[in-house]
């Protein structure tokens, strides 16, 4: 999706369905070069913005955090011992 698509979809869903929350996830949202613009636009439009991230790229766009209401850090591993420690 393009940057402006997020604002359009949120605005449309807000008017017709009453949605006021958006979750940015899937893959790694912080990998997008336009994540600050997306988050800022959604925030300005009145969205409560949640992001699910593995945290690896937060240092690339720290300014995005001012537009995020909830940040969920996902930690995954296929190593059973490490999974037990993490959870």
Secondary structure, 3 states (H helix, E strand, C coil): CCHHHHHHHHHHHHHHHCCCEEEECCCCHHHCCCHHHHHHHHHHCCCEEEEEECCCCHHHCHHHHHHCCEEEECCCCCCHHHHHHHC
